[in-house]
Amino acid sequence: MLRRFFIILMLAVVPVLVVTGYQLYIQYGQAVQILKDQARVAVKEVISAQSQHVRQTESLLTSLGQFSYLLTSGSQTCFEFLSKIHLTYPEYSYLGMADMDGNILCNSLSWEVENLPNAKSFAYFDAARDGAFSLGSYQWNELAGDYTFSMGAPVFYDREQVGVLFGHLSVDWWDEAVKTLSLTDEDVAIIVDHNRRVLVTKGLLPLTQGEIIYNFGITPEQFDQGGFVYTDVRGISRAYVVIPLIKGHPQTPYALLGLPTSSLFSSAVNQILTQSLLLASALLISFATLMAMFKRVLADPLRQLAIGDDSLQQTGDAPVEIKLIQQRLRANNQHIEAKDRALSFEQSRGRLVFDQAPFGILDWQADYSLKRYNAKMQELLNLIGDWDLADYCEQPIEMWPEALRQIFHPTLAALSDSPDSLNAVTKFHRDHSVTKFETPKGPVFFKWHCVMLPNEDVRLHSVISFVEDITASVVNQNRLEYEARVDETTALPNRRAVVDSLEQFNQADEAIHIGLISIDDLRYGLRSENFEQGEYLVGQIARTLSQYQSEQVVIGRWSDSVFILVMHNMGHDRASRLLLDVRKSLLIPFEYRQKQRRIGVSIGVCSYPEQAPTISKLIFRAELALQHAMTASKGDIERYSVSYETELVERQQIESDLRTAIREGQLSLLYQPIFDGNGTDVVSFEALLRWEHPKTGLVSPNKFIPIAEESLLINELGLWVLSSVTAQLGIWQREGVNVKHVAVNLSPKQFRDPELVWHVEHMCQLAEIDPACLTIEITEYVLIGQSDVCLQHINQLRELGVQVALDDFGTGYSSLSYLSRLNINYLKIDREFIQGIGETRNDKVIEFTIDLANSLDLPVVAEGVETAAQVAYLQSLGCEYLQGYLLSLPLTIEGVKELLGCPENAH
């Protein structure tokens, strides 16, 4: 008996132990996986923070690139600019600008660049030099003395890459990012670079920054697996997950997050033991019950029959086995009832979802009958018609109105292909997912999605249709597409839309003529206090040009002050006549606030394929023609000429050489004296810029100054001249040379610089000179556009003590209305009028100018005096000061000393 009991016990326990062990393994693995999933969710927050820094850096470098490049000249200007940016964005440990050879031109830490390493050593440089924003690696930065994440962006100027602007992002921000993670005291977080060196840690770990992670005991094989369980030297077991922070990058950093597993195993064991005891008890009870039933039902009767015992037939009690069977039947009935209740509950939930869904639902049968629909579907149907779906449920489709059948055509078409309905639904979903309906209130768009519910019996196939109203999305998409292609101010096609039209005309192999129309004064009005007037003029110009819109003519806005006419499938002569008509209509004065306003118009023209083989060439050459019309022709229509590209190459070469000249000291200054009205005493000097090219010799200022003004080099040239003049004035004063004043010419662009007054004051302080020794000469063009800013600068310079003169008076835009407001010291009559002395018209202009200046108590300087007759005429009019080659050529520094050292300053 005892042996039988142990055998029964073993048969019950062994399967239990096997099943328990397997369940323990499964549950422990599931718990570990949950921990790893939690770690990945936490690391995603770090990845999101890093992505935000990368996007911010890309935007910053891209926006600052060209401006930083324009300031790189070996001076401190770029350093000061990048230093300001550095202070604004303290998370960057280093910002710098390098040329295409990797030479660092300037940086945010120091204005000295001689001893800085070549940028080619940075991991991101090659990719950035090839024209793409590039990520480097987390590495030790000697300049910043810290681990940094480096990035570089290409810098383009005039459609050519000229350098790389780079930034090094300090890893200090990792500390903040890691601190925000929801970790317990036993959790650990580690950030390592691509060399597996530690950047940041959180938690109780024997690791320091820069130490290799493998020193912690983690093997390279475990690291490469991406997830593992590891027990450290303190005996703490954790589940680690390894996630790259920049997917696909060869030098990506990694985040390791470890969560302790100590409680997982004990929890799993307790749960499994509980389940095992319940299972073992159930098995023992079941086995004992079976043995008892076997003994009562089969073994005992057989034994009684064998011994001839008839007591079995005499008993009237119901067998225990019958009672057990009845109990089981009741239990099964209760189980079935519970299943029925659960099924009923799920059906109720399904009906609730069906009825309350935010989209229409239709349940179709394979015989073209509608089985059911939800309230949202009826609501959608009411948008396009007056039908009640309740009237058509379970009705044959042939009895439906034709208009209603057309509405549900997508689903009915899916059902119609009975041999292969599933393919029909797939084809519908691919080709007919959106339908459009016209209504009195406007078009309505429905999006259909069909799901097949197949059955072995084709007659029992059904299709569930989901219908969504996407009208708002379609309208918004159309509006966005419209706004992306139409200029907001004029409602004309914008640059993108015009280029698309050009490509379409090109594919149709049509002749194309384009005219770029520049409104000469408009670019100043749109960027000044006259913005309202500028906007009004833009609208007036657009309305005038729209009169010429036709099937063969496309009108668009190319930029702020430039419009474009695209004439296709039109002859050359007709296109030329049309452009003449357009120019004539634009020259008619516009009325603004009861005043007549005239504008200047320049037009550049190019034709395809006659003058340009491609659309890009057509646009480029039309822009060249426009530039020539604005500069050389001054407001005319210019057709593209091959010589323009030659001139462009020459201008680009001069610009490049001029940058080199500024950097290598090829520039110099000459000083031309200004004499009193008798031509005997020197009262002042004018500084004149000269450029001695090492190959071509002396370059005329008339040649390189306009190029400098267009390329923004004029600001740098102006600062160089100011710095050189103030420094030379200081030297002369210390040497005792009696130079009272020196005049410096500033361009309109430089005079509008918000920091101009600060530059002048700062340079005078550095040179230790009185600002009263300096004179700033400006032209009438300064007053165009930002007149209030320029008037403010004039007043600030006068308060500083600097003299201000109006140069080339009478040659630019009429500024008589401003003279009473200008706080200037004297006027200068342009040499063109002086050279024309003897001609009645010029003489009247000179007389008028001198009389006007006298009425305003302003002295007059006549420049370009070259004959004795001119001197006599000017003296007869009472001109106070004279300047010109007759009196003195421009002098070197030694020449100035020699002139002032002559007895009585006689010449």
ZILIN-V686863 format. One record per residue. RES is the residue in three letters. OMEGA is omega in whole degrees, 0 to 359 (999 if undefined). D_FIRST is the distance of its C-alpha to the first C-alpha in Angstrom with 2 decimals. Layout:
# ZILIN-V686863
{{RES,OMEGA,D_FIRST} {RES,OMEGA,D_FIRST}}
This chain:
# ZILIN-V686863
{{MET,180,0.00} {LEU,179,3.81} {ARG,180,5.44} {ARG,180,5.13} {PHE,180,6.38} {PHE,178,8.93} {ILE,179,10.00} {ILE,181,10.71} {LEU,180,12.44} {MET,179,14.50} {LEU,180,15.52} {ALA,187,16.80} {VAL,185,18.47} {VAL,177,20.30} {PRO,180,22.49} {VAL,180,23.17} {LEU,179,24.48} {VAL,180,26.61} {VAL,180,28.13} {THR,179,28.72} {GLY,180,30.57} {TYR,178,32.69} {GLN,177,33.61} {LEU,179,34.50} {TYR,182,36.82} {ILE,183,38.44} {GLN,178,39.05} {TYR,178,40.44} {GLY,179,42.78} {GLN,179,43.93} {ALA,178,44.70} {VAL,180,46.70} {GLN,177,48.61} {ILE,178,49.49} {LEU,179,50.91} {LYS,178,52.97} {ASP,177,54.30} {GLN,179,55.33} {ALA,180,57.14} {ARG,179,58.99} {VAL,180,60.17} {ALA,182,61.52} {VAL,179,63.30} {LYS,177,64.98} {GLU,178,66.94} {VAL,179,68.26} {ILE,179,69.12} {SER,179,70.97} {ALA,179,72.95} {GLN,179,73.87} {SER,179,74.94} {GLN,177,77.17} {HIS,180,78.84} {VAL,179,79.37} {ARG,179,80.94} {GLN,180,83.10} {THR,179,84.25} {GLU,180,85.08} {SER,182,87.13} {LEU,183,88.88} {LEU,181,89.81} {THR,183,90.97} {SER,184,93.19} {LEU,190,94.72} {GLY,186,95.16} {GLN,182,98.64} {PHE,178,100.13} {SER,181,98.82} {TYR,182,100.32} {LEU,181,103.70} {LEU,184,103.78} {THR,180,103.06} {SER,183,106.38} {GLY,178,105.94} {SER,181,106.91} {GLN,186,104.80} {THR,181,104.63} {CYS,179,101.34} {PHE,180,99.80} {GLU,180,100.83} {PHE,182,99.43} {LEU,178,96.04} {SER,177,95.91} {LYS,178,96.31} {ILE,180,93.50} {HIS,179,91.39} {LEU,179,91.99} {THR,181,91.10} {TYR,185,87.79} {PRO,180,86.61} {GLU,177,83.26} {TYR,181,85.19} {SER,185,85.83} {TYR,173,88.45} {LEU,182,90.61} {GLY,180,93.04} {MET,180,95.22} {ALA,176,95.55} {ASP,186,97.81} {MET,178,96.68} {ASP,178,96.87} {GLY,179,94.54} {ASN,181,97.32} {ILE,183,96.53} {LEU,177,99.53} {CYS,180,98.48} {ASN,186,95.47} {SER,184,94.50} {LEU,184,94.34} {SER,178,97.73} {TRP,176,100.98} {GLU,184,101.24} {VAL,187,99.55} {GLU,187,100.91} {ASN,181,97.95} {LEU,179,95.14} {PRO,178,92.73} {ASN,183,93.18} {ALA,178,91.00} {LYS,179,89.96} {SER,179,87.38} {PHE,187,85.57} {ALA,185,82.68} {TYR,194,83.88} {PHE,184,87.52} {ASP,181,87.50} {ALA,179,85.86} {ALA,178,88.11} {ARG,178,91.14} {ASP,172,90.17} {GLY,183,90.49} {ALA,172,86.99} {PHE,190,85.37} {SER,175,83.07} {LEU,176,80.25} {GLY,181,80.18} {SER,172,77.40} {TYR,184,76.29} {GLN,180,78.15} {TRP,182,80.08} {ASN,182,83.55} {GLU,182,86.17} {LEU,184,88.70} {ALA,183,86.43} {GLY,185,84.40} {ASP,169,81.13} {TYR,181,78.50} {THR,175,79.85} {PHE,190,79.03} {SER,179,82.12} {MET,180,83.49} {GLY,179,86.74} {ALA,178,88.78} {PRO,178,91.72} {VAL,181,95.15} {PHE,174,97.55} {TYR,180,101.24} {ASP,175,103.54} {ARG,180,100.75} {GLU,178,100.17} {GLN,184,97.47} {VAL,181,99.13} {GLY,181,96.34} {VAL,173,92.90} {LEU,186,92.15} {PHE,177,89.00} {GLY,178,86.95} {HIS,182,84.31} {LEU,181,81.72} {SER,179,80.38} {VAL,178,76.61} {ASP,182,77.00} {TRP,178,76.09} {TRP,180,72.57} {ASP,179,71.97} {GLU,182,72.80} {ALA,182,70.75} {VAL,180,67.66} {LYS,181,68.08} {THR,180,67.85} {LEU,180,64.31} {SER,183,61.63} {LEU,175,59.63} {THR,180,57.57} {ASP,182,58.04} {GLU,179,55.25} {ASP,178,56.68} {VAL,175,59.19} {ALA,182,61.95} {ILE,172,64.00} {ILE,180,67.04} {VAL,177,68.03} {ASP,185,70.92} {HIS,176,70.76} {ASN,179,70.78} {ARG,176,67.62} {ARG,187,69.69} {VAL,174,68.77} {LEU,184,71.19} {VAL,175,69.45} {THR,171,66.18} {LYS,182,64.46} {GLY,182,61.58} {LEU,182,60.64} {LEU,177,61.34} {PRO,183,62.99} {LEU,176,65.41} {THR,181,69.19} {GLN,180,71.60} {GLY,181,72.45} {GLU,180,69.34} {ILE,185,67.36} {ILE,181,63.98} {TYR,176,62.33} {ASN,179,63.05} {PHE,181,60.41} {GLY,177,57.75} {ILE,183,57.51} {THR,176,57.92} {PRO,180,60.32} {GLU,178,57.44} {GLN,180,55.70} {PHE,184,59.06} {ASP,179,59.75} {GLN,180,56.34} {GLY,178,57.56} {GLY,183,54.33} {PHE,174,51.79} {VAL,187,49.59} {TYR,178,51.00} {THR,184,50.23} {ASP,185,53.45} {VAL,178,54.26} {ARG,179,53.34} {GLY,180,49.78} {ILE,179,50.32} {SER,180,48.79} {ARG,172,50.86} {ALA,183,50.99} {TYR,171,54.53} {VAL,181,56.58} {VAL,184,59.83} {ILE,174,62.48} {PRO,182,66.04} {LEU,176,68.65} {ILE,184,71.17} {LYS,176,69.57} {GLY,181,71.31} {HIS,185,73.46} {PRO,182,73.32} {GLN,183,73.69} {THR,168,71.55} {PRO,182,70.05} {TYR,173,66.30} {ALA,176,64.35} {LEU,178,60.98} {LEU,182,58.90} {GLY,179,55.72} {LEU,186,53.23} {PRO,181,50.40} {THR,188,46.82} {SER,183,45.14} {SER,185,43.91} {LEU,185,42.76} {PHE,182,39.73} {SER,178,38.40} {SER,180,38.99} {ALA,180,37.22} {VAL,181,34.21} {ASN,181,33.97} {GLN,182,34.24} {ILE,179,31.65} {LEU,179,29.12} {THR,179,29.67} {GLN,182,29.24} {SER,179,26.12} {LEU,178,24.36} {LEU,182,25.42} {LEU,180,24.27} {ALA,179,20.80} {SER,180,20.38} {ALA,180,21.68} {LEU,181,19.37} {LEU,180,16.19} {ILE,180,17.71} {SER,181,18.78} {PHE,179,15.53} {ALA,179,13.80} {THR,179,16.93} {LEU,180,16.90} {MET,180,13.43} {ALA,179,14.69} {MET,179,17.97} {PHE,181,16.67} {LYS,185,14.86} {ARG,187,18.00} {VAL,190,20.67} {LEU,187,19.73} {ALA,183,16.69} {ASP,178,17.62} {PRO,180,21.33} {LEU,180,20.96} {ARG,179,18.98} {GLN,177,21.66} {LEU,182,24.36} {ALA,181,23.13} {ILE,177,23.41} {GLY,180,26.63} {ASP,181,25.57} {ASP,180,28.35} {SER,180,27.05} {LEU,181,26.31} {GLN,185,30.06} {GLN,183,30.95} {THR,179,29.19} {GLY,180,31.54} {ASP,177,29.38} {ALA,179,29.12} {PRO,177,25.73} {VAL,182,24.01} {GLU,179,24.15} {ILE,178,27.94} {LYS,178,28.11} {LEU,179,26.19} {ILE,179,28.62} {GLN,177,31.52} {GLN,180,30.46} {ARG,178,30.30} {LEU,178,33.70} {ARG,179,35.18} {ALA,179,33.89} {ASN,178,35.39} {ASN,177,38.64} {GLN,179,38.83} {HIS,179,38.31} {ILE,179,41.07} {GLU,178,43.37} {ALA,178,42.89} {LYS,179,43.75} {ASP,179,46.80} {ARG,179,47.96} {ALA,179,47.59} {LEU,179,49.50} {SER,178,52.18} {PHE,179,52.53} {GLU,177,52.94} {GLN,178,55.52} {SER,177,57.38} {ARG,180,57.42} {GLY,178,58.68} {ARG,179,61.45} {LEU,178,62.41} {VAL,181,62.69} {PHE,185,64.63} {ASP,187,67.04} {GLN,181,67.60} {ALA,181,67.83} {PRO,179,71.01} {PHE,181,71.89} {GLY,179,72.45} {ILE,178,69.61} {LEU,178,70.13} {ASP,184,67.48} {TRP,173,69.03} {GLN,186,67.81} {ALA,180,68.68} {ASP,178,71.18} {TYR,179,73.50} {SER,179,72.54} {LEU,183,71.78} {LYS,180,68.55} {ARG,179,68.78} {TYR,180,70.42} {ASN,185,70.35} {ALA,181,73.09} {LYS,179,73.99} {MET,177,74.87} {GLN,178,77.25} {GLU,178,78.77} {LEU,181,79.38} {LEU,179,80.89} {ASN,179,83.30} {LEU,187,84.75} {ILE,180,86.19} {GLY,182,86.75} {ASP,179,86.60} {TRP,175,83.63} {ASP,184,80.74} {LEU,179,77.64} {ALA,181,76.33} {ASP,188,79.07} {TYR,177,77.78} {CYS,178,73.99} {GLU,178,72.67} {GLN,176,76.24} {PRO,184,77.17} {ILE,181,78.66} {GLU,182,81.86} {MET,180,82.65} {TRP,173,82.57} {PRO,182,85.91} {GLU,181,86.84} {ALA,179,87.16} {LEU,178,83.61} {ARG,180,82.26} {GLN,180,84.01} {ILE,182,82.29} {PHE,181,78.83} {HIS,181,79.92} {PRO,181,77.54} {THR,180,74.43} {LEU,177,75.96} {ALA,178,76.95} {ALA,181,73.35} {LEU,188,72.24} {SER,182,75.08} {ASP,189,73.76} {SER,180,71.09} {PRO,182,70.11} {ASP,186,69.06} {SER,182,68.97} {LEU,177,66.96} {ASN,179,69.70} {ALA,179,72.29} {VAL,179,70.66} {THR,180,70.46} {LYS,178,74.13} {PHE,183,75.12} {HIS,181,73.31} {ARG,190,75.13} {ASP,189,78.62} {HIS,186,79.05} {SER,181,77.04} {VAL,176,80.04} {THR,183,82.52} {LYS,180,85.76} {PHE,177,87.39} {GLU,179,90.92} {THR,177,91.36} {PRO,180,94.37} {LYS,180,92.82} {GLY,182,92.27} {PRO,177,89.74} {VAL,183,86.01} {PHE,175,83.32} {PHE,174,79.83} {LYS,185,77.06} {TRP,174,74.64} {HIS,184,71.13} {CYS,178,69.24} {VAL,180,65.51} {MET,171,64.35} {LEU,187,61.31} {PRO,177,60.79} {ASN,179,59.15} {GLU,175,58.42} {ASP,183,60.94} {VAL,181,64.28} {ARG,181,65.48} {LEU,174,62.88} {HIS,173,63.99} {SER,181,65.02} {VAL,173,66.75} {ILE,179,66.54} {SER,174,69.87} {PHE,186,70.25} {VAL,182,73.89} {GLU,176,75.25} {ASP,182,78.78} {ILE,182,79.96} {THR,182,83.63} {ALA,180,83.77} {SER,180,82.22} {VAL,180,84.65} {VAL,179,87.61} {ASN,179,86.63} {GLN,178,86.16} {ASN,179,89.56} {ARG,179,91.11} {LEU,178,89.67} {GLU,178,90.90} {TYR,181,94.29} {GLU,180,94.52} {ALA,185,93.51} {ARG,184,96.47} {VAL,177,99.16} {ASP,187,101.19} {GLU,185,100.60} {THR,189,104.22} {THR,185,106.11} {ALA,174,103.59} {LEU,174,104.70} {PRO,179,102.30} {ASN,185,101.13} {ARG,182,101.07} {ARG,181,97.74} {ALA,180,98.86} {VAL,179,102.20} {VAL,177,100.57} {ASP,178,98.31} {SER,178,101.44} {LEU,179,103.12} {GLU,178,100.19} {GLN,178,100.37} {PHE,179,104.13} {ASN,179,103.56} {GLN,177,101.06} {ALA,178,103.67} {ASP,179,106.12} {GLU,173,108.70} {ALA,184,111.46} {ILE,172,110.65} {HIS,177,112.97} {ILE,175,111.65} {GLY,176,113.73} {LEU,186,112.30} {ILE,179,114.35} {SER,173,114.41} {ILE,197,115.76} {ASP,185,117.28} {ASP,190,117.16} {LEU,183,113.95} {ARG,176,111.54} {TYR,181,113.27} {GLY,182,113.31} {LEU,183,109.57} {ARG,184,108.78} {SER,178,111.24} {GLU,178,112.54} {ASN,184,113.96} {PHE,181,110.50} {GLU,177,111.32} {GLN,179,114.49} {GLY,178,112.63} {GLU,179,110.04} {TYR,180,112.87} {LEU,178,114.63} {VAL,178,111.45} {GLY,179,111.20} {GLN,179,114.89} {ILE,180,114.65} {ALA,179,111.58} {ARG,178,113.44} {THR,181,116.46} {LEU,183,114.43} {SER,178,112.43} {GLN,183,115.68} {TYR,179,115.47} {GLN,179,111.92} {SER,179,111.83} {GLU,181,109.86} {GLN,184,111.39} {VAL,176,111.29} {VAL,178,108.26} {ILE,179,108.93} {GLY,175,106.41} {ARG,186,106.11} {TRP,177,105.52} {SER,184,105.37} {ASP,187,106.78} {SER,183,110.42} {VAL,173,110.23} {PHE,183,110.07} {ILE,172,109.78} {LEU,176,111.43} {VAL,181,109.78} {MET,183,112.16} {HIS,181,110.73} {ASN,184,112.30} {MET,180,115.68} {GLY,183,118.74} {HIS,183,119.89} {ASP,181,123.14} {ARG,178,121.51} {ALA,180,118.86} {SER,179,121.64} {ARG,179,123.59} {LEU,180,120.49} {LEU,177,119.86} {LEU,178,123.52} {ASP,180,123.20} {VAL,180,120.03} {ARG,180,121.70} {LYS,181,124.79} {SER,180,122.78} {LEU,180,120.84} {LEU,175,124.08} {ILE,183,125.24} {PRO,173,124.92} {PHE,178,122.00} {GLU,180,122.63} {TYR,180,120.41} {ARG,176,121.22} {GLN,175,124.76} {LYS,178,125.36} {GLN,182,125.83} {ARG,177,123.30} {ARG,179,123.89} {ILE,174,121.27} {GLY,184,121.51} {VAL,173,119.94} {SER,184,119.05} {ILE,174,117.60} {GLY,188,116.02} {VAL,174,115.82} {CYS,185,114.06} {SER,176,113.53} {TYR,0,110.84} {PRO,185,110.99} {GLU,185,114.62} {GLN,181,114.00} {ALA,183,110.21} {PRO,182,107.79} {THR,180,104.68} {ILE,179,103.94} {SER,177,102.96} {LYS,180,106.27} {LEU,180,108.12} {ILE,182,106.80} {PHE,183,107.39} {ARG,173,110.95} {ALA,177,111.78} {GLU,175,110.70} {LEU,179,113.00} {ALA,178,115.86} {LEU,179,115.15} {GLN,179,115.17} {HIS,179,118.52} {ALA,182,119.88} {MET,184,118.93} {THR,185,120.44} {ALA,185,123.22} {SER,178,124.41} {LYS,172,123.71} {GLY,180,122.87} {ASP,174,123.60} {ILE,181,121.74} {GLU,175,120.69} {ARG,184,119.38} {TYR,175,117.11} {SER,181,118.91} {VAL,182,117.51} {SER,181,119.31} {TYR,179,116.98} {GLU,176,114.04} {THR,177,116.28} {GLU,179,117.28} {LEU,178,113.64} {VAL,180,112.76} {GLU,180,115.76} {ARG,178,114.77} {GLN,178,111.21} {GLN,178,112.61} {ILE,179,114.94} {GLU,179,112.08} {SER,180,109.96} {ASP,180,112.92} {LEU,176,113.69} {ARG,178,110.19} {THR,181,110.78} {ALA,178,114.22} {ILE,183,112.85} {ARG,186,110.22} {GLU,173,112.57} {GLY,178,115.65} {GLN,182,117.99} {LEU,178,119.38} {SER,180,122.46} {LEU,168,124.82} {LEU,185,128.58} {TYR,179,130.63} {GLN,183,133.57} {PRO,171,136.05} {ILE,186,137.12} {PHE,174,140.79} {ASP,185,142.85} {GLY,178,145.20} {ASN,180,147.91} {GLY,183,145.65} {THR,184,146.34} {ASP,176,143.66} {VAL,180,139.93} {VAL,182,137.95} {SER,175,134.48} {PHE,173,132.45} {GLU,180,130.04} {ALA,182,127.04} {LEU,184,126.70} {LEU,178,123.57} {ARG,180,124.09} {TRP,177,121.65} {GLU,181,122.59} {HIS,184,120.28} {PRO,182,119.85} {LYS,186,120.48} {THR,179,122.55} {GLY,185,124.54} {LEU,179,125.48} {VAL,182,123.57} {SER,175,125.45} {PRO,178,123.90} {ASN,181,124.67} {LYS,186,122.20} {PHE,180,119.23} {ILE,178,119.45} {PRO,178,118.67} {ILE,178,115.69} {ALA,179,114.47} {GLU,180,114.78} {GLU,185,112.68} {SER,180,109.94} {LEU,174,109.65} {LEU,184,110.96} {ILE,178,113.94} {ASN,180,112.02} {GLU,177,111.30} {LEU,180,114.89} {GLY,178,116.22} {LEU,179,114.14} {TRP,180,115.31} {VAL,179,118.95} {LEU,181,118.60} {SER,181,116.96} {SER,182,119.61} {VAL,180,122.56} {THR,178,121.43} {ALA,180,120.74} {GLN,175,124.19} {LEU,178,125.88} {GLY,179,124.34} {ILE,180,125.59} {TRP,181,129.10} {GLN,178,129.26} {ARG,179,128.25} {GLU,180,130.86} {GLY,178,133.53} {VAL,189,134.02} {ASN,174,135.48} {VAL,186,133.18} {LYS,182,133.16} {HIS,170,130.86} {VAL,180,128.70} {ALA,180,127.61} {VAL,177,124.28} {ASN,175,123.49} {LEU,178,120.13} {SER,177,118.71} {PRO,181,117.64} {LYS,181,113.96} {GLN,182,114.17} {PHE,177,116.16} {ARG,180,113.39} {ASP,182,110.84} {PRO,183,109.44} {GLU,183,109.57} {LEU,183,113.15} {VAL,178,114.77} {TRP,178,112.10} {HIS,182,112.72} {VAL,180,116.49} {GLU,181,116.20} {HIS,181,113.63} {MET,176,115.80} {CYS,178,118.91} {GLN,179,117.07} {LEU,182,115.84} {ALA,180,119.38} {GLU,178,120.87} {ILE,176,123.50} {ASP,179,124.89} {PRO,179,123.51} {ALA,178,127.12} {CYS,187,127.89} {LEU,175,125.65} {THR,177,126.56} {ILE,178,124.08} {GLU,178,125.65} {ILE,178,123.97} {THR,180,125.02} {GLU,182,125.22} {TYR,177,122.01} {VAL,186,120.11} {LEU,180,120.94} {ILE,175,119.24} {GLY,188,115.92} {GLN,185,114.78} {SER,181,118.18} {ASP,177,116.91} {VAL,182,114.76} {CYS,177,117.73} {LEU,178,120.08} {GLN,179,117.59} {HIS,179,117.46} {ILE,180,121.27} {ASN,179,121.53} {GLN,178,118.88} {LEU,179,120.69} {ARG,177,123.99} {GLU,178,122.44} {LEU,182,121.24} {GLY,182,124.84} {VAL,176,124.42} {GLN,180,127.24} {VAL,180,126.44} {ALA,177,128.73} {LEU,186,128.70} {ASP,175,129.22} {ASP,184,130.59} {PHE,176,131.83} {GLY,182,132.72} {THR,183,130.79} {GLY,178,127.48} {TYR,182,126.49} {SER,182,129.04} {SER,181,128.12} {LEU,181,131.30} {SER,181,129.37} {TYR,188,127.25} {LEU,181,130.14} {SER,181,130.81} {ARG,184,127.15} {LEU,179,126.84} {ASN,185,127.24} {ILE,183,128.74} {ASN,179,131.45} {TYR,177,133.39} {LEU,174,133.57} {LYS,178,133.93} {ILE,184,135.89} {ASP,183,134.34} {ARG,180,136.27} {GLU,178,136.56} {PHE,181,139.01} {ILE,180,140.89} {GLN,181,141.32} {GLY,178,142.83} {ILE,185,145.54} {GLY,174,148.72} {GLU,189,147.04} {THR,183,147.80} {ARG,179,144.22} {ASN,181,142.74} {ASP,179,145.55} {LYS,178,144.84} {VAL,181,141.13} {ILE,179,141.96} {GLU,180,144.52} {PHE,182,142.09} {THR,181,139.30} {ILE,178,141.56} {ASP,179,142.99} {LEU,180,139.50} {ALA,179,138.32} {ASN,180,141.43} {SER,179,140.78} {LEU,181,137.31} {ASP,178,138.61} {LEU,175,136.68} {PRO,181,138.20} {VAL,174,138.19} {VAL,176,137.42} {ALA,181,138.84} {GLU,181,136.81} {GLY,179,137.93} {VAL,185,141.55} {GLU,180,143.20} {THR,178,146.95} {ALA,179,149.76} {ALA,177,150.57} {GLN,179,147.11} {VAL,182,147.53} {ALA,181,150.88} {TYR,181,149.58} {LEU,178,146.60} {GLN,180,148.82} {SER,179,151.13} {LEU,179,148.21} {GLY,178,147.21} {CYS,188,143.93} {GLU,187,142.63} {TYR,182,140.65} {LEU,180,140.86} {GLN,179,138.42} {GLY,184,138.90} {TYR,179,139.80} {LEU,183,143.50} {LEU,179,142.81} {SER,171,139.98} {LEU,172,137.28} {PRO,188,133.68} {LEU,170,133.56} {THR,179,131.08} {ILE,178,130.28} {GLU,178,133.11} {GLY,176,135.40} {VAL,179,134.76} {LYS,181,135.70} {GLU,180,138.84} {LEU,182,139.86} {LEU,179,139.45} {GLY,179,141.19} {CYS,179,144.40} {PRO,176,147.39} {GLU,179,147.50} {ASN,182,144.58} {ALA,179,147.13} {HIS,999,146.08}}
